[in-house]
């Protein structure tokens, strides 16, 4: 069973997580990807997400795609969490490390996936549409914008975010007649269980 909790902002939506999984989150282990935030000037959202996971009494392992043991860390976790940041850079690093296929395998085997902003966008068929919000030049080695394609829609986060809403509105205007966009305010979530 596929379980996806795709949000614009985890800090604004985390209270919806436990009812979605219909189980206690206490003592669950989380493979936490902060990769997308590594090229961003502002990354406080990552710290907020980590603090909330700890508040929920979950055990977090930060995944470093440059370390050889990251595959075992993902395998040993109950949950995969991908924090926000630059979607293009994250996709580049997923492809470079082979973690894209690994994440997909774990999702398809039933592991809960939590995506925040870039972590939600990466589930769409392609990320090219998000270039008004994220800078593609931060991923100079990315050869294709084809994403994981685990959902048919294209998440559009931060529709009500003070700093990101202008870019989100430009994307909405540009692609609303071309792609099945799924606009998200920061407190909203796309929930997938199939």
N, C-alpha and C positions, 0 to 999 in steps of 0.2 A: 504494500500500500504506500502510495506517495503522500507525504505530508509536508506542505509548504506553508510557511508563515511569512508572507512577503509584505514588508512595511516600508513606509517612507522614513519614519523615525521610531526607533525602538523605545526611546524614552517616553514618547507620547502614546505608545500602543501596547506596552509590555503587559498590562493588566488583562489583555485579551488572550494571552498565550496559554495560561493554565486551563481556562475553559475550552480552548481549542483542542488541546491534547487530551483533555478529560482525564488527567492524571496528575499526581504530585510531581513537581519539578525538583523537589529537594533531593540532594545527593546525585542528581544527574550530572554527567560529565559533558563538557562542551569543548569542541574543537573550534577555537575562535580565530578567524582570519581578519587581521587588521591591514592586510596588504594594500587595499585600495586607498587607505588613508595615508600611506607612507609618502606620497608625493603631494599631499595637500598642505597648505599653510595652516588651515584650521582643522583640528581633529578632535576637539573636545567631545564630540558625539561618541567617539570610540570609548573614552574614559567613562562617560555616562552609561553606556551599554555594559561595560565591564562591572561597574558598581551595581547596576541593577541585577545582573546575573548573580553576583555575590549576595545581594539582598534576598534573592530567591533561593539562596543556599545551594547554588550549583557550583561545581568545581570546574574551573576554566583552565584550559591549556592554550596559550597563544601559539598559533601555527606559524613557523618560519619556513617558507618554501625553499630556502637556501640550505636547510639542514636535512641530512639524509634520513632522519627518523620521522619526518612529517607524515609519511604514509601510515606508519604504525600508530601515530598519535590520532589520526583521523579514524582509523579502524577501531581503536579502543574507546572512542567517544560515543555517547548516546545521541548527541546533537551536533549539527554543524551550524555555526553562526558566521555569517559574512557581514562585517561592518561596512559602512558607507565609505565614500571617497571617490576616486577617479575610476570609472568603469572600464575605460580603455586600458589603463595601466593594469588593473586587476585581471582583465581577460588576457593581456599579454603574459603576465606572470603565471596564470593558470596553464596556459598553453606551453610555456617554456618548461615548466616543472612537470607537466603531465597530470596536475591535480584536477584539471577539468574533468577528465574521464573518471578519476577516482571519486570525485564528489557526485557525479552522475550515477555511478554504480551504487554508492551508499544511499542516495535518495531513492533509487529504484528498488533497493532492498528494504525500504521502509524507515530509514533513519530520518528523524525530523530535521528539516532545514529551515533556518531562520535567516532571511535576507533583509538587510536594511539598506534602502536607497540603491547604491551600486549592487549590493547583494540581491536585490529584487530584480533590477534591470537585467542582470546577467542570465536570468532564467528565460528571457524572451528569445525569439528566434534570431534577432540581430540587434546590435547596440548602436548602429550608425545614427539612429534618430536622436540620440541623447547628446550629440556633439554641441548643441547650443548650451548645454549645462556643464558638461565635462570637456576637458581639453584633450583631443586626440593626440596632440603633439607630445604629451607626457608618456606616450607608448610608442616610441619610434620603431620598435621591432615587431609591432603587431601587424600581421600580414592580412588578416581577415577580421571583419567585425561580426561574423557569424557567432552567435552566443550558444548557450547550452540547449536552448529550444525545448524546455520542459513545460512551458505554457504557451498558449496561442496568442495571448495578448502582450501588449508592450507597456509595462508599468511606467507611469509618469509621476515620480514623487515630487513632494514639496510644493504642491499647488498653493498652499496658504503660508508657506515659509517666508518670513520677512526678507531674507537674503536671496532666496532661490526662485521665488514666485514669478519674477519677470522672465527668466529663462524658461521656466515651465510653461508659461503662457505662450511664448514664441513657438515652442515645440508643439503645443496643442493646436495653435493656429496653422502651423505648417503641415502637420501630419494627420489632423483629425479626419480628413476625407481619404487618406491613403493607407492608414494603419489602424488596427483595432487597439487604440490607446486605452489604458486604464488609469485615469488621473487619480492621484491619491493626495489627500491632505495629510499633514504629518501624523495625525492620530488614527489614520485609516490603514486597513490591512486587506490584502488579498489572501483568502484562506483556501487552500487546495487540499482535499482528501479524496483520493481515488484509488 
